[in-house]
């Protein structure tokens, strides 16, 4: 019997604090806050109104022994300490070796592939359930496609070979950690050009499996399916890889010929829509000097005013069509993400056991997690 069900590692950071606050006020199981400084942890504990007896644990991402000691005390480590390629490798190794479940907010596919190659077999042997990308990247997309395909199997008897993910509306920015992760990835690619190959490969997270040609999603286009112009979506390169890994881990449940892309719907009709799509394509929202730095973020009012609305369109070979809509009730980068990762950790403790290995949320927890997020985290999944 371990001391805790969940340890939040990085609880003094902006997103980690939101996760800790959510757990403190949502009837969480046995949980603890962890970070480098006991004094800062105590300050955050009091700031978020957590009980005075909330356990505070010290560990450092640069001290592997402290990470192993952390893992040995809990069922699940929930880490918000990124960029993960800089601060996460030893923690994944410790979880894999000690049979400890792990959830993070990673959107760094090259690092994820390296972790799969290094630790998947170890996690299978130890029973460690390691789950990357448990925030806006990539749960709404991963579970959105899974929900659509389960509905398609129920209605048509087969999955849809072609699925389009379309971001219809979104208010709220990406986190400072996401921007820092992108910068770290680009710096790593400059030193190791092979990383560029992983970033460009839609099947980078499916070792041994390569499916059909996939749309790049890099050029604005007119999408006749929804009669609107669409533009590149900045999170598509990580989300699409996770969706393909889910298909891979589920034994090609979406089909060996599965084709998937994600794009953002541009506002306006006709020439106005085209111009808007082209303008969106020229903007990198993660490159803004005015965005949040790691450890910073929007106010509660701004987080509460945020939302997102995603449309998934499944198309069959004989003209069949099925749509699925996924919505979230808070800004994607912080408010919704903090609830999603917290409930994913709780799902691993309370709802789903599963075998060890490096998973996606969709492949390991599937519709059980979707139901939990609908009940507790402000998401909706509707197919029709």
Steps between C-alpha positions, in 0.01 A plus 500: 500500500654830393464819703314698233271455204621811313804725538495830309861567402553865408224630726668840539483573126200677349331194350608275786339740744172487305510120510568499874220749558260283302592187694476685831139597434368198308506226759822346371640176641822496701722755329809711562679800355863471391767738377850623567420738788300405809455869582349577158277193523366619834437844353303352208309265730377795704435712190270240341317423823618140524472334842783589736593133528548453125830309470789697349785304342829623358655360183715640221490403133881513501524254791397152375511350850244752624275417205518128566417559867197704387381224266529231766249686719211544256275321254511790248746781436334800331772726366473850358878553500591572138641527244503126555797445271700711745349394832296183447723214385621385843145511638366279219787258562427492874129436442572223251742332739278523808168409337356846567234654278590832338305781331632820343412784262763420239475633146856402401471208255871442441563462874192281533637265234833485679320410823298231322817345360679519835230408753192336343631146555607579857157647579332189356705282735447717809134581435563876482224674303671801343267742323624806312301800371219518757398863440355695207768328303372244446200373698212681321637386163606150605167429672304691235620265226455195723142604585421555132643164399308313771181671381584409139553135592165497679315669211674364191680193630844637411727794581527802272818485286510880473457737795544876500557696821387863472550763770186710459537738793757554770550775755805500723867459426759229519705464814846645555619143544379413150701786354807396700462142378492615137817706550675205667398272215634740237826532694533122520428466127777747422746269677347174376344522152342153537246663731362688199414166341299398806319833510400468133393135521131451591590146614792603721330345806406168335829310478474225241178630344454748215156572361390676181606847392361768734406862420758746627250764612762766431324690220166685521228328298130505433335209678189405304384266777422799723485770227768712667864600467736328743849592616790318667446419869810541715434191717428264208857361476475350850127418507503305174796289617320413822184404310702268278668348807159433653400317182828308509466398867140390445604262224400735215146535634455806274628296203841443343399751230400774747561860384474793742576870501424808712445857387345820634183642347555856380231760567314649204365377168642500150795732445482622861534144627791436265676817615443407865638149445810641333549749783470225761758293312752784532458532877683288756315558829785341693755750368341811650722695737187597690391146588537349846839382614534164676353545847265778385147489372162669465279612784213289632255726318684448172518124554130482580411701189684257273355206308550281194277330244641218286328318213606153386364375167514133409463402135448146370594349168133480392407854595419431865552792736495542874590811700622541857523829690731550798477812717679631807374758747831672589797640313690211338853569621436532873146470636393197297845340492541506879165324545573245227835385637368486856205283398726282284714428805188423702375273222819295530447471875125446514373366167757330277778255571644379171837358406831677532654687210509844343143588405276771367193604701273363228666159476523435876190672641281565197131570552536449877713814510267683262206425729699621800600824328137564408388441858774696674719714273264705281550313172227366274519227232197485269467289186222497244 
